[in-house]
Amino acid sequence: MLLGVNIDHVATLRNARGGKEPSVIRAAEVCEDNGATSITTHLREDRRHIKDKDVRTLIKKLKTNLNLEMAVTEEMGEIALEIKPHSVCLVPEKREEITTEGGLDVAGQLDKITEFVKKLKDAGIIVSLFIDPSEEQVKAAAQTGAQFIEMHTGQYSEAFGTDREDDEFLKLKKSAALAQTLGLKVNAGHGLNYENVRRMHEIPGLYELNIGHSIISRAIFTGLSAAVREMADLTK
């Protein structure tokens, strides 16, 4: 499996003081140098962490790929079509949430998302849909024309080490298998850490894991280079 590193929390720390440090650009470079195969950033509507300038600089500086997480809005669509990242991951977004709380309801807004996906694909951008591991959402995702899904692993991560772990893991495994039979490639992410990430190897065909919070948290104690290298080793 490949490793995409989300650097949003580096921007959160920078913005806490309103200055320039730590640099999200330097963080991305360190991640690339230590095993990350892509860099993920979520340009939120309220710009609470990653800013427009960050995205525009990253697209010029990265040696790997920029994966831009964003809501299904006209503003975000225009930004993506302007800068043309390697890939876009469409996610649900609520201003009051601390982090993304669940998957995108593709089945409930199929026409809107299908139209949005088409515009991005026509511009040469790879599109992924961040969805809960459910049969309904996987089938709807396949209908949109998106090339990828990213399975929301939050419920599995919260259940890890409890009697609910196997049930939540099985949902991921079944959803990945279904997606692949429908022609979708499969990524996964949210809440994955240095312990629970190991079971991702039990899911055949997973393409890339997108991990941020646990890596940045580990970096406080070990440094970012070591934190990324360790996670990259675990995902190989």
Kinemage of the C-alpha trace (Angstrom):
@kinemage 1
@onewidth
@group {chain A} dominant
@subgroup {mainchain}
@vectorlist {calphas} color= white
{ca met a 1} P 0.000 0.000 0.000
{ca leu a 2} L 1.027 3.559 -0.630
{ca leu a 3} L 1.049 6.220 2.079
{ca gly a 4} L -0.534 9.631 1.682
{ca val a 5} L 0.226 12.006 4.553
{ca asn a 6} L -2.284 14.662 5.578
{ca ile a 7} L -0.489 17.813 6.759
{ca asp a 8} L -3.547 19.797 7.905
{ca his a 9} L -2.493 19.660 11.550
{ca val a 10} L 0.812 21.338 10.757
{ca ala a 11} L -1.254 24.271 9.478
{ca thr a 12} L -3.415 24.148 12.615
{ca leu a 13} L -0.304 24.615 14.754
{ca arg a 14} L 0.973 27.415 12.535
{ca asn a 15} L -2.336 29.248 12.652
{ca ala a 16} L -2.476 29.067 16.455
{ca arg a 17} L 0.044 31.910 16.578
{ca gly a 18} L -0.831 33.505 13.266
{ca gly a 19} L 2.721 33.310 11.994
{ca lys a 20} L 4.649 31.283 9.453
{ca glu a 21} L 5.934 28.425 11.603
{ca pro a 22} L 5.807 25.518 11.294
{ca ser a 23} L 5.887 25.626 7.521
{ca val a 24} L 3.412 23.320 5.810
{ca ile a 25} L 5.595 23.395 2.707
{ca arg a 26} L 8.633 22.180 4.631
{ca ala a 27} L 6.467 19.546 6.329
{ca ala a 28} L 5.349 18.256 2.930
{ca glu a 29} L 8.960 18.068 1.753
{ca val a 30} L 9.980 16.080 4.821
{ca cys a 31} L 7.070 13.691 4.290
{ca glu a 32} L 8.045 13.157 0.657
{ca asp a 33} L 11.672 12.517 1.594
{ca asn a 34} L 10.674 9.836 4.096
{ca gly a 35} L 8.241 7.638 2.221
{ca ala a 36} L 5.035 9.561 1.551
{ca thr a 37} L 3.761 8.930 -1.957
{ca ser a 38} L 1.282 11.810 -1.862
{ca ile a 39} L 0.423 14.816 0.274
{ca thr a 40} L -3.162 15.423 1.345
{ca thr a 41} L -4.620 18.762 2.394
{ca his a 42} L -8.224 19.683 3.152
{ca leu a 43} L -9.076 23.181 1.977
{ca arg a 44} L -12.080 23.818 4.195
{ca glu a 45} L -14.667 26.463 3.429
{ca asp a 46} L -13.755 28.329 6.631
{ca arg a 47} L -9.983 27.958 5.939
{ca arg a 48} L -9.412 26.876 9.539
{ca his a 49} L -6.058 25.278 8.773
{ca ile a 50} L -4.890 24.982 5.153
{ca lys a 51} L -5.067 28.273 3.250
{ca asp a 52} L -5.404 28.946 -0.465
{ca lys a 53} L -1.790 30.096 -0.617
{ca asp a 54} L -0.636 26.779 0.873
{ca val a 55} L -2.392 24.810 -1.849
{ca arg a 56} L -1.088 27.015 -4.649
{ca thr a 57} L 2.473 26.718 -3.347
{ca leu a 58} L 2.267 22.975 -2.803
{ca ile a 59} L 1.118 22.345 -6.360
{ca lys a 60} L 4.344 23.980 -7.570
{ca lys a 61} L 6.728 22.486 -4.995
{ca leu a 62} L 5.696 18.851 -4.565
{ca lys a 63} L 7.731 16.072 -6.128
{ca thr a 64} L 4.906 13.613 -5.468
{ca asn a 65} L 1.160 14.139 -5.877
{ca leu a 66} L -1.210 16.622 -4.253
{ca asn a 67} L -4.477 15.094 -3.075
{ca leu a 68} L -6.938 17.906 -2.365
{ca glu a 69} L -9.798 17.104 0.004
{ca met a 70} L -12.779 19.404 -0.453
{ca ala a 71} L -16.517 19.797 -0.139
{ca val a 72} L -18.873 19.529 -3.095
{ca thr a 73} L -19.349 23.274 -3.581
{ca glu a 74} L -19.086 25.642 -6.527
{ca glu a 75} L -16.188 27.534 -4.909
{ca met a 76} L -14.126 24.397 -4.327
{ca gly a 77} L -14.861 23.094 -7.797
{ca glu a 78} L -13.554 26.318 -9.321
{ca ile a 79} L -10.366 26.149 -7.244
{ca ala a 80} L -9.728 22.536 -8.253
{ca leu a 81} L -10.284 23.288 -11.924
{ca glu a 82} L -7.875 26.230 -11.693
{ca ile a 83} L -4.944 24.551 -9.933
{ca lys a 84} L -5.593 20.997 -11.194
{ca pro a 85} L -4.228 18.798 -8.398
{ca his a 86} L -3.357 15.213 -9.214
{ca ser a 87} L -6.430 14.037 -7.338
{ca val a 88} L -9.427 15.334 -5.444
{ca cys a 89} L -11.220 13.567 -2.611
{ca leu a 90} L -14.778 14.782 -2.126
{ca val a 91} L -15.794 14.858 1.525
{ca pro a 92} L -18.756 16.032 3.604
{ca glu a 93} L -18.143 19.183 5.591
{ca lys a 94} L -19.789 20.888 8.551
{ca arg a 95} L -18.429 24.138 9.928
{ca glu a 96} L -19.039 23.089 13.541
{ca glu a 97} L -17.245 19.720 13.327
{ca ile a 98} L -13.755 19.244 14.723
{ca thr a 99} L -12.859 16.744 12.019
{ca thr a 100} L -14.765 14.936 9.278
{ca glu a 101} L -17.380 12.912 11.134
{ca gly a 102} L -18.579 10.493 8.477
{ca gly a 103} L -18.667 9.635 4.834
{ca leu a 104} L -20.212 11.539 1.968
{ca asp a 105} L -23.843 10.630 1.281
{ca val a 106} L -23.360 9.838 -2.390
{ca ala a 107} L -26.591 7.858 -2.679
{ca gly a 108} L -28.620 10.784 -1.348
{ca gln a 109} L -27.212 13.330 -3.814
{ca leu a 110} L -26.252 11.153 -6.745
{ca asp a 111} L -27.082 13.578 -9.557
{ca lys a 112} L -25.230 16.498 -7.963
{ca ile a 113} L -22.114 14.484 -7.247
{ca thr a 114} L -22.119 12.794 -10.662
{ca glu a 115} L -22.154 16.199 -12.371
{ca phe a 116} L -19.388 17.460 -10.074
{ca val a 117} L -17.232 14.389 -10.721
{ca lys a 118} L -17.604 14.750 -14.490
{ca lys a 119} L -16.244 18.307 -14.507
{ca leu a 120} L -13.186 17.254 -12.546
{ca lys a 121} L -12.543 14.158 -14.647
{ca asp a 122} L -12.899 16.145 -17.859
{ca ala a 123} L -10.077 18.354 -16.557
{ca gly a 124} L -7.839 15.340 -16.055
{ca ile a 125} L -8.215 15.177 -12.262
{ca ile a 126} L -8.537 11.809 -10.527
{ca val a 127} L -11.610 11.779 -8.281
{ca ser a 128} L -12.143 9.851 -5.059
{ca leu a 129} L -15.269 9.802 -2.888
{ca phe a 130} L -14.875 9.577 0.885
{ca ile a 131} L -17.642 7.210 1.948
{ca asp a 132} L -18.720 4.996 4.821
{ca pro a 133} L -18.172 1.281 4.162
{ca ser a 134} L -21.713 0.412 3.122
{ca glu a 135} L -23.081 -1.425 0.100
{ca glu a 136} L -25.457 1.433 -0.744
{ca gln a 137} L -22.720 4.069 -0.810
{ca val a 138} L -20.243 1.900 -2.719
{ca lys a 139} L -22.777 1.168 -5.450
{ca ala a 140} L -23.716 4.839 -5.679
{ca ala a 141} L -20.039 5.830 -5.898
{ca ala a 142} L -19.573 3.500 -8.864
{ca gln a 143} L -22.460 5.217 -10.665
{ca thr a 144} L -20.841 8.669 -10.426
{ca gly a 145} L -17.885 7.804 -12.647
{ca ala a 146} L -15.314 8.446 -9.908
{ca gln a 147} L -12.200 6.301 -10.211
{ca phe a 148} L -11.634 5.810 -6.472
{ca ile a 149} L -13.386 5.565 -3.168
{ca glu a 150} L -11.723 6.290 0.154
{ca met a 151} L -13.288 4.192 2.877
{ca his a 152} L -13.949 6.022 6.136
{ca thr a 153} L -12.099 3.961 8.749
{ca gly a 154} L -13.245 5.997 11.751
{ca gln a 155} L -15.657 3.417 13.155
{ca tyr a 156} L -13.063 0.659 12.831
{ca ser a 157} L -10.430 2.849 14.479
{ca glu a 158} L -12.707 3.648 17.420
{ca ala a 159} L -13.650 -0.021 17.796
{ca phe a 160} L -10.058 -1.281 17.632
{ca gly a 161} L -9.255 -3.408 20.664
{ca thr a 162} L -12.928 -3.865 21.608
{ca asp a 163} L -15.468 -6.573 20.891
{ca arg a 164} L -16.742 -4.477 17.959
{ca glu a 165} L -13.435 -4.475 16.110
{ca asp a 166} L -14.050 -7.504 13.897
{ca asp a 167} L -17.535 -6.347 12.888
{ca glu a 168} L -16.275 -2.911 11.850
{ca phe a 169} L -13.288 -4.392 10.070
{ca leu a 170} L -15.510 -6.792 8.125
{ca lys a 171} L -17.526 -3.839 6.815
{ca leu a 172} L -14.337 -2.375 5.374
{ca lys a 173} L -13.247 -5.674 3.851
{ca lys a 174} L -16.626 -6.353 2.223
{ca ser a 175} L -16.944 -2.802 0.907
{ca ala a 176} L -13.471 -2.906 -0.617
{ca ala a 177} L -14.250 -6.191 -2.371
{ca leu a 178} L -17.535 -4.856 -3.730
{ca ala a 179} L -15.923 -1.639 -4.935
{ca gln a 180} L -13.248 -3.531 -6.808
{ca thr a 181} L -15.815 -5.727 -8.568
{ca leu a 182} L -17.499 -2.497 -9.707
{ca gly a 183} L -14.268 -1.158 -11.179
{ca leu a 184} L -13.313 1.215 -8.372
{ca lys a 185} L -9.879 1.522 -6.813
{ca val a 186} L -9.892 1.700 -3.038
{ca asn a 187} L -8.112 3.961 -0.565
{ca ala a 188} L -8.799 4.198 3.166
{ca gly a 189} L -8.292 6.661 5.976
{ca his a 190} L -9.447 8.413 9.148
{ca gly a 191} L -8.318 7.543 12.641
{ca leu a 192} L -5.653 5.097 11.512
{ca asn a 193} L -2.600 4.923 13.770
{ca tyr a 194} L 0.540 2.883 14.354
{ca glu a 195} L -1.377 0.032 15.969
{ca asn a 196} L -4.640 -0.361 14.058
{ca val a 197} L -3.090 0.254 10.630
{ca arg a 198} L -1.651 -3.266 10.598
{ca arg a 199} L -5.011 -4.867 9.801
{ca met a 200} L -5.285 -2.900 6.586
{ca his a 201} L -2.964 -5.510 5.073
{ca glu a 202} L -5.806 -8.020 5.485
{ca ile a 203} L -7.868 -6.129 2.882
{ca pro a 204} L -6.803 -7.243 -0.613
{ca gly a 205} L -6.159 -4.549 -3.178
{ca leu a 206} L -6.028 -1.457 -0.978
{ca tyr a 207} L -4.199 1.197 -2.982
{ca glu a 208} L -3.332 3.997 -0.566
{ca leu a 209} L -3.876 4.950 3.064
{ca asn a 210} L -4.292 8.607 3.969
{ca ile a 211} L -3.069 9.303 7.494
{ca gly a 212} L -2.435 12.589 9.264
{ca his a 213} L -3.238 13.082 12.931
{ca ser a 214} L -1.357 10.076 14.308
{ca ile a 215} L 1.754 10.903 12.264
{ca ile a 216} L 1.857 14.543 13.348
{ca ser a 217} L 1.189 13.479 16.950
{ca arg a 218} L 4.069 10.970 16.858
{ca ala a 219} L 6.292 13.626 15.302
{ca ile a 220} L 6.114 15.729 18.464
{ca phe a 221} L 8.166 13.053 20.219
{ca thr a 222} L 10.216 11.491 17.417
{ca gly a 223} L 10.464 14.179 14.764
{ca leu a 224} L 8.501 14.209 11.517
{ca ser a 225} L 11.061 12.270 9.472
{ca ala a 226} L 11.036 9.305 11.841
{ca ala a 227} L 7.265 9.384 12.261
{ca val a 228} L 6.658 9.242 8.506
{ca arg a 229} L 9.309 6.563 7.936
{ca glu a 230} L 7.768 4.341 10.595
{ca met a 231} L 4.292 4.633 9.127
{ca ala a 232} L 5.587 4.113 5.618
{ca asp a 233} L 7.254 0.897 6.763
{ca leu a 234} L 4.005 -0.290 8.339
{ca thr a 235} L 2.023 0.298 5.159
{ca lys a 236} L 4.433 -1.438 2.796
